[in-house]
């Protein structure tokens, strides 16, 4: 277990979170808390004191040479004020370092039931995302809204990759950086669940080379997990639209998600989306 890639990732994650703890959150009783600070966040010895372990113990945890006990891990999560999704990510890494076997890798096909639903959704953009946010299937409205996925090779049909490398897709999002960082966080979460996935490693490596933004955000070790939200789309034909998106998981295909885009009823956004969908239907774009 020592020196495992999961322990190394856990140590990197804890170090990144330690650097984010502001001085005002450091309890006054911590030795050295009131001294002049040359680094942001907590020092290793301060984390160790708060977790009631030796500095050497915590140093080895950060260096990926030691798996913390459950009690120490819980204390570290509290000390570093980890959000629920961050704690879940760290716990996944720890469990896998202790011997959890990852699932097999490889691109899947959209589940038959999800494909059936997709074929019947003619009024709303919809697509099926698989592991690594691979685009497994889509309908004509989704192609009209985001991009013509059929023009891409199978290996290039990846939502994260398109978000970072396709100028047209990148230009769709008014707040591109927020959306792109969420994509990175979702991949980072999946890296804990499937640390031995060669396709995930290849995707991260490729994006790290072509995008300095991806490389910088990946190094931050932030994690994300979202099931719904809203995005401002700057569409070249339909114009500016505020669209809702929702994610649904089918019990028979837990690693796949059906993503639906919609607009609030009676709004200009809804009318613009309906016009885009109608034009897509007329052009036969799929």
N, C-alpha and C positions, 0 to 999 in steps of 0.2 A: 504493500500500500504506500509506503514511503516513496517520494519522488514521482508519484503518479501524475499524469497530466491533469486529472481532476483536482488534486490537491494544489498543484501549481496555479490552476485557474482560480481556485478558492482563495489562495493567498493573494493573488493579484487583485481580486475583487475586494477583499477586506482592506488592502492597502489603499485602493482608490477611494473607498468609502471613508476610511480614517482621515484622509486628506480633506474631506468635505465637512468635517465637524468644526463648527465655528467656535472660537475661543470662549464666547459667552455661555456655551453649553458645557464647558469643562467645570466640574464641581470644584469649589474652593478648597476642599480638603485634599485634593490630589496634589501630591508633592510636585513642586515646580510649576503649578498652574498659573501662579502670579508672576513668574519670571518673564523676561522679554523673549519673544518667540521669533525664531528665524525661519520657521516653517509654518505653513497653514495647517489647520487641523490638529488632531491629537498626535503626540509622540508615541512611539511604541511602548515606552515604559509607562506612560499614562494609561494606555489601553490595558496593559498587563495589570496595573494596580486596580483599575476598576473591575477587571474580570477576576481578580484574586488569584492570579497566576504569576509565575516569575517572568521577567523580561525575556529570558532565554526561551521559555516555553512559547510565548507569543511570537517571538522572532522566528522560531522554527515553523509555526503555523503559517506566517506570512511568506516564508520562503518555500512553502510547499513540502516541508520535510516531516510534518507531524499533523495527524488528524486530531482536532480538538475533541474532547469528550462531549457528550450531549449537554451536560451542565455548563461547560465552558462555552460551547457554541451558543446556547440560549443567552448567556450573559453577554457575549460579543454582539449578538444581534440587537440586544437592548442598548448596549453601550454606544454602538454605532448608529442607533436609531434607524434600523433598516425598515423600509416599507414592506408590507406583506409579500409583494411580488419579488422583492429583493431577497427576503428571507427564504422564500420558496426556492429561488434560484440557487442560493448558497447551500440550502439543505440538499437539493438534488446533487450538487457537486460532491458534497460530503458523503452522501449515501452511495454514490457510484464509486467513489474512491474506496469505499468499504466493501466493494465487490458486486454491486448491482450490475447486471448484464444489460447492455443497451440493446435496443431493437435493431433489426436489420435495416440497412440503407437501401437506396434505390428509388427511382421515380415510380410513383404509382399511377394507375389509371383512375379516373373519377368513378366512384361507386355507382352501380347501376341505378339505384334509387335517386341519388343526387343528380345524375344525368337526366333521369326522367323528369324530375322537378325543373331542372334547367330548361329542358325542351318545352315545358309548358309555361314558362315565364316569358311572356312576350311584351309585357308593358313596362317592365323594370330591368335595368342593367343587372346582371347577375353573373357570377363566376364561381368556380370551385378552386380553392387553394389547398394544396397538399403540404407535406413537410417542406421546410425551407422556403415556404411561400411560393412554391412552384405553381404556376397556373395550369391546372389539369383540364379545365373545360370552361366554356364561356358561351354566352348567347350574343345575338346580333346587337342588342342595345349596349352591352358591355364593350363590344368591339368599337362601336361608334363613340362611346364615352371616353374610353381609355386609349386603346390602340387596336389595330387589326392584328390580333395574335396569330392569325393564320399565316401571316407573312414571315413569321419568326420560326427558326428551327426549334425543335422540342427542347433542347438544352438551354435555349435563350428565353424560354417562356417562364420567367421568374419575376415576381412582382418587385422584389427588392432590387434586383439587377436593373430592371427597367427604370425604377425610380431614380437610380444613381447615374445610369449611363445613357439613357435615351433622352435627348434634349426635348423632344416633343412631349414626352410623358412628364419630365421634370417641370416643363412650363405650364402644365395643367394645374399645379397646386399653388395657390396664393401663398400659403405658409409652407413652402417646400421643406425647409430645414426641420420643422417640427415633425412632419410626416416621415421624413427620411430618418430622423433619429429614433422615432418609434419603430421603424422597420429594423434598425440595427438592434434595438432592445429586444425585439421579438426573436431575432436570430440568436442573440446572446442567450436568451432563455432556452431556446431549442438546443443550443450547444451543450447545455447542462443535461438535457434529456437524452441526447444522442451524441455523446462526445467522440465516438468513433466513426461517425458518418463521413465517409470520404468525399461525398458530394458536397456536404456542408463545408468541409475544410477547403475544398477547391473553390467554392463560391466566395468564402471569406477571403481566401488568398487572392483571387482574381480582383475582387472589389477593393482590397487593400492596395493593390498595385495601381489601379486606374483612378481611384478617388481618394484624395487626401482627406476629405470630409469623413468618408467611411472609416479610413484608417484611424483618424483622431477619435471618432465617436466609439469605435470598437474598443479602443484602448481604455475608455472610461469605465467599461464594465457595468453599464447601466442595463437594466432589464425592463421589459414592457410586456403587458398582457392586456389586450383590449378586446371587447366584444361588441362595442357599438360606439358611435360618435358622429361627428359632422365635419365636413370639409368644404372649403370654398374652392370650387373648380373654375378655372379660367379657360373655357372651351373655345377653340377657334371658330366653331360654327354657332354654338348655342349661347356663347357669352358667359358672363359671370353667374354662377349658380351656387347656392348653398344647398348641399345634398347631405342627407343622412345616410349612414351605412350601418348595417347590422350583420352580425356573424352568427351562423347557426351550425351546430355540430350534430351529425346523425349518429345515433348510438352504434350503428353497424359499421361506421367508418370514423372512429374517434380522431384519427390523424388528418381528416379532411374537413374543410369548412366551406359552407355555402355563404357567399357574401352578396348581399342585396343593397342596391343604391335606390334611394327614393327622395322625394321632396315633400314638404308640408303641403297638404291639400289647399287649393285655392290661391296659391302664391304664384308670383311671376316665375319663381324657380320651377314649380310644378309644370307650368305651361311651357317653359323652355325645354324641360326634360321630355315632356310628352312630344314636343315637336321633333326633338332629336331622335326619339325612339321611332316615331312615325317615318321619318326620313330614312332611318336605318332599315326599317321593314320594307320600304319601297325600293331601296337600292339592293336589298338582299345581302347586306353585309353580315357575314358570320365568321 
